[in-house]
Amino acid sequence: MQVTETLNSGLKREIKVTVPAKDMEAKLVKRLTDAKDKVRINGFRPGKVPVQHLRKVYGRSFMAEVVNEILSDSAREILSDRGEKAAMQPEIAMTEDEKEAEKVLEGNADFEFSLAYEVLPPIELKDFSSIKLTRLVYDVPDDEVEKQVEVVADSARSYEPKKGKAEAGDKVKLDYLGKIDGEAFDGGAAEDAEIVIGSNQFIPGFEDQLVGVKADDETTIEVTFPEQYAAEHLAGRKATFDLKVKEVSKPGKLEINDELAKSLGLESANKLREAVRGQIESQYGTLTRQKAKRQLLDALDEAYKFDTPEKLVEAEFGNIWSQVMQDLDRAGRTFADEDTTEEEAREEYRRLAERRVRLGLVLAEIGEKAGVTVSDDELQRALFESIRRYPANQQQQVYEYYRENPQALSGVRAPLFEEKVVDHLMAEVNVTDKKVSREELIAEDDEDVAEAAPAKKKAPAKKKAAPKKKAEAEE
């Protein structure tokens, strides 16, 4: 096999490969010889079929197998011999001339093809101790924990049936049927629905009109769905709801005690407070990590400047742009609404794609040098966690998809690997903790905290759908 480099420009490489006809013939003969003792042909005893007869019957198909074998193995062998790593699978080009292809299959011509690919750039790692980060830390005060404990207690509060009219804070049990232009609509009906007046669980204006109702009342109320409602066919439309009130209940006394804790599966009120504090601190801890990670990525982006493989950037840009267009379409907005143009947005998101690719290569190199790995157990846990987000009747199908598509599974592994590399780096860089207020910690930057986009403008804003009920929002 003759290998000739025809292009070496930046990260781009093109290789011309020629396999002489005599080498193709040798490979074909070996296949025919191996097949001699295995094939069964009428008129010949096992193992006595002449090679020339086999060539006449199977020559073309065996030569096609030889061609495919060379194509599948050559890229790996050539890259290994050259000490290169391809950014993506090399593109293979062969002759499109049918007569030339026939000559190759007949063993009368050299087999020629070319490989085109981009190599991964060399990355020389620097001293991480020179990177200085300020980690924002918020100490959760007892009064914030207590407020959240009260919220938990309120959600578990008991209600007692009451006579008379419903007031703010009361729970109303009712049946309702929603209509638009006199016609019932999907999802607009329920039986034995329980609504706490003032909880803002339902459409704006719905709960307010429950004030004053009492058991056995039948009435009709009118509301207008929010302009940004999740169900687009209902957004901004007026609707009526026929109500049949079944029961009105008043809230019992709000008590935070061991009995409440035990009803929630905890040993005592103190254990409840500990659990709530742990949950709150975990949430703030996630924000602390996100902001520290952003600083780290910014520092790496500043420290490492090199050309990125165009194909990787194009693929990343394609993913980003597809999401941007979906967000705009879902929100019913245009680039003009975002105070930009499509051309400016493309340039902006291409810079983001280049940044992501560059940082991805840097983190991969750091992880490889540090021996960072993702265990099978870690991958399995992450996969199951991802699958759990799907409806129960789809989970087996999703699992099969991941099992049969290694590339999809690598999409689960990649963020795990990245987070482990970040953990490794956090132990190497110079980190100073700074205590801040809650407002300082939760303040959103103009750019996405995790990705740290270098662009000045914000990404197109998503319209948030107003939840019809709290349960729907949490799902």
N, C-alpha and C positions, 0 to 999 in steps of 0.2 A: 504494500500500500504506500503510495507516494503522497505526501502531505506538503502542500505549498501555501504559504501565507500570501494572500492577495491584497489584504487591507489591514493596516494597523494604525488607526487614527483615534487618539484619545482612548476611550474605553471600547471602541468598536473593533471587531475582528471579523475577517472573512477568510475562510480556509477552502482551498480547492483540494479535493481528494480524488486520486485516480487508483483504481484497483485493476492491475493488468489482467487481460483476458486469461493468461495462463494461470494466474492465481485463482480466478473465478472457476476455471476448469478444474483445478485441483480440489477446490471445495466441493464442487458438484460431484466429482468422482468419489470423494470420500462419502458423501451422502448416499450415493447409489450403492457403494460397496457395503455400507452399514445396513442398507435396506434389503440387500440381497437375501439375507437369511430370515427376513421377517415377512416379506410380501408373499402372497399366495396368488399365482397366476395359473389358470387352466392350461394344462398341457405340459407343465413343468413340475418336477419334483421339488419339495421344499429345499431351498438353498442352492438349487441348480439353475436358477434363472440367469441367463447371460446378462452381463452389465449393459451391453449394447441394446438388448431388448428393453431393459429397464429404462435406459436413457430415452428410447423411442416413446415409451409409455408415460414416464414421469419426468423426463428431462426439464421441460418448461416449468412445471410446478415446483420441482426441487430447486431450480435456478432462482425462481421467484422467492423461495424461502431463504436462499443464500443472500439475495439482495436485501431482504428485510432484516436479516441477522446483522449484516454489515452496517446498515443504517442505524439499527438500535444500539450497536456496541461501539461504533466508531466515535461518536461525540464524546462519550465517557473516556475512551482510551486516549483520544487526542488531547482533551483538556488535561488529563492526568499527566501525559507526557510533557505538555507545555507548562505544567504547574499553574494552571489558571482555574478560576472558578467563574462559571457563567452566571450572570444575574438572573437569567431566565433560560428556559429550554431553548437550545440553538434552533434556528430555522434552517430547514434542509431544502435544497433546491436541486432537482434533477432535470434531465432533458425532457422536453414535452414533445419531442419529435418521435412519432410512433415507430418509424423505421429504425431509428437509432436504438430505441428501447427493445425492439425485436431482435436486433443484432446482439444486444447484451444477453437477453434471455436465451438466445441460441448459442451463446458462447463465442461469438465471432467479433466482439468488440470489447475494449476496455470499459469498465464501469466508472463513470465520472459523476461526481455530485459536489455540492458546496455547502459549507456550514457558515451561517452568519449569526453572530451573537455579540453581547456586550459582557465584558469582564467586570467583576466586582473590584472597585478601587482599593488599592492598598491603604490601610489605616494604621498609622503609628500612634499607639496609645500614649497619652501624656500623664503627668503626675496629677492624680485626682485631689491630693491634699491641698492644692492651690485653689480649689473651688470653695468659695465661701457662701453658705446659705443661712438665711434667717428663717427659722421655723416659728410660725405664729402659733401660740398656745393659749387656750382659753380655759381658765379654772372655773368649773361649773359651781356656782354658789348654791347653798342649801335651799334658798327660797325658790330658785328655778326648779330644783328637784321636787320641792313640795308642790309647786304649781302643777307639775306634770303628774304627780301622784294624785292630785285632786281630779285631774282630767281622767285618769284611769279609774278612780273611784266613781266619778260621775257616770262613766260608761257602764259601770257595773251596778249603778244605783237601782234600787227597787222602786216600783211604782204601785200606788194603791188606787183602786177605782174611786172616783169622786162623782158626786152629783152636781149638776149645774154646768155652767159654761166653761169652756176651755180657756186657759190663760197661757201667757208665755211661760215656757218651761214645762208645761203639761205634755203628756203623751196622748196622741189621738190614734185610735185603732179604727180603720175604715176600709171600705172598698171604693175604688175609683175607676172611672172609664173616661179616657181622653178622646176628644173629637176635634177634628179640623174641618171646617165647612160642613159640620153635621155628620161627618164620616169618622168612624173609629180608626185609629192608626196603630201600627205595630208597636208594641212596647208601651202602650199608653194605658194599660189596664192592670189592675192588681186587686187581690182579695186579702183582707186582714193585714193590710200594710200598717206599720206602726211609725208614726212621725212625731218627733219631739219638736214642738214649736220653738223656733229660735235656733235650731241646730244647723240651719242652712244646708240641709241634706238634699233638698228638693229644688226644683226650678224657682228662681227668684220670684217672690210674690205669692207662691203657693202656700207656704206656711202662715204668712201674715193673715190670710183669709180664713184660717182655721180658728183664729181667736173669736170666741163667742159661740162656737158650735157646741152641741151637747149630744149625748147618746140618743140614737134613733132619729137624729136629724137627717134629712135628705135635701141636698142643695147643689147648686151648680156655681162653679167659680170660673173666672177667665184669667188666663195668664198669657204672656208672650215669651216664647223661647228666646234665649240669648242669640245675638247675631253670630257668635262664635261657638254655637252648640255643636257637640260632637257629631250628631246625626244631621248631615247637611240638609236632608229633605225637611227637617223640622226647624232649622236655624232661622230665627227672625220671624217665625209665623205665630199668629194668634191661635190659641186653642182653648176649648172649654173642657172642664172636668166635672162629670156627674159624681157626686160624693154621697155615700151612705155611711154615716157615722155609727160605729158599733159600741165604742167605749171611750170614755175620757178618764185619764188617770193622772194623779198628781205625784210629783217626785217625793220619795221618802227622804229621810234625813241623811245628809252626806256625812258618812262616818268612815274614818280611816283607822281601822283597828285590825287586830289579828284575825278576826272572823272574816273580814273582807279579803285579807291576804290569802287565807286558806281557801276561800271560794275561787281564787285565781290560781290555786296550785302552789302557793308559797307558804312557808312556815309561820311567818309573822309579819307585822307591819314594818319592822325594821328590814326584814329580808325584801319586802316589796320596795322600800326606798332604795335599797342597795341595787336591786334589779333595774329600777328606773334610772338611777344614776349611771349605772353601767351602760344602759342603752343610750342615754344622752351623750355621755363621754365618747362612746363609739361613733356616734354621728358627727360630733365635732372633730373627733380624731380623724375621720375620713376627710373632712375639709382641710385639716392641718396637713395631712399627707398630700392631698391634691395640690395645695399651694406650694409645698416644699418641692414636690415633684416638678412642678412647672418651673420653679427657679433652677432646678437641676438641669432640666431639658434646655432651658434658655442658655445656661452656662455651657453645656455641651455644644449647642448650636453655634455659639460664639467661638468656641475653641477649635472646632473641626470644620474646615472649609475644603471641600473637594468636589470634583465633578460627580454627578449622580447618573446612573444608567438611565437613558431616556425611556426605555421600555418600562422600567419599574415606575418612573414618574408618570408616564402616560396611564398606566394601569391604576395608580393611586388617584390621579386626577379624575379618571373616569368614575371611580367610586364616589369621590367627593361631589363631583358635578351632578351625578345622578341623584344624590341625596338632596342637593341644593334645589334642583328643579322640582323634585317631589314636594319639598317643603313649601316652595313658592306656590305650586299648583294647589296644594292642600289648603294653604292660607288664602288663596285667591288674590295673591299680590304679584307685582311685577318688579323688575330691577329698578324702574323709576321710583316706585314706592319706597325702595330701600336707599334712595338717593345715590344711585350708581347706574352704570350701563352694563350690558352683558359683556362687552369687551373688557371693561375694568374688572368686572367680577371674575372673568376667566383668568386674567393676569394674577389677580389676588389669590385665587384658589390654586393656581399652578405653583405659586410660591409656597403655599401651604403644603402641596403635594411633595415638592422638592424637599422641604424641611422634614416632613414625616419620613421620607425615604432615607434621607441622610442620617437622621437620628436613629432610625431602625437599623441601619448598617452599623452605626457606632455602637449601639447597645448590643447588637449581635456579636460584634467583635469583642466587646468587653466581657460578655457572658461566656463566650468560647474560651477566652484566655483565663477567666476565673473558674472555669469548670462548672458553671451554673447549668443545672439540668432540671427538667420537669419529670418527676417520677410517674409511672403508670397509674399509681393510686391517686396522685394529685390530678392527673388528667381525667381519670374516671369520675372523681368527685365533681370537677368542674363541668364535665359533660352531663352528668345526671342533674346538676343544678340548672343547667341550660335547658334540658329536656323538660324539667318540671314546670317551666313557664308555659308549656303548651297544654291544650286540653287533654284530659286523661285518655280520650279515645284516639289521640294522634301521637302519643308519646312513643309507642312501639315503632311506628312508621318513621318517626324522626330518628330514633336510635339506629334503625337499620340504615337510614340514609348516611349517618355519620360513619357507621361501621364499613360501609361500602365505598365511601369517598374519603380517602386519606387527606385530600386537599382541604375538605371541609373540617376535618378533625384538626388540621394544623391551625385553622382559624380559632380553635378553642385553646390550643397549646400556646399560641403566640402571646396573648396578653398575660398568661401565667408566667411565661419566661421573662417577659418585660418587667413585670412587677418584682420578680426575684432578682433581676439585674439591678433594678432601682434599690432594692433592699441592700444589695451588696455595695452599691455606690454610696448609699447613705452612711455606711460604716466607714467609708474611705474619705469622704469629703469633710470639710470643716463646717460643722453645724452649730449655730448659736440659737438657743431658744429665746423667744421674746414673748412675754405675756401681753395679751391684748384683750380688748373688750369683745363681747359677743358680736357687736355691730361691725367691728373691724374684721373679725374672722369670716363672717358670713357675707361681707360685701363682695359683690360680683365684679370681676374685672370686665373690661370691654371685650376681651377675647376669652375663648373657652379655657377654663382653668387647666384641664388635663392636657389639651393639645398645644396650648400656647401658640396660637397662630400669629405669624409676624405681621399680618395685614392690619391696617389702621381701622378700616370699617368693620362693623359687626357683620356676622353672617346674617342672611335673611331670617327675620324673626318668625318663629312658628306661632300660629294662633293656638292658644290653649283652649281646649274644649271645656265648657262649663259642665261639670258632672251633674247628671240628673239626680243621682243619689250618692251618698257617701260610699256605699259598698262598691258601686261601679267605678268610682274614682280610685279606690284602693286596689281593685283588680288590675 
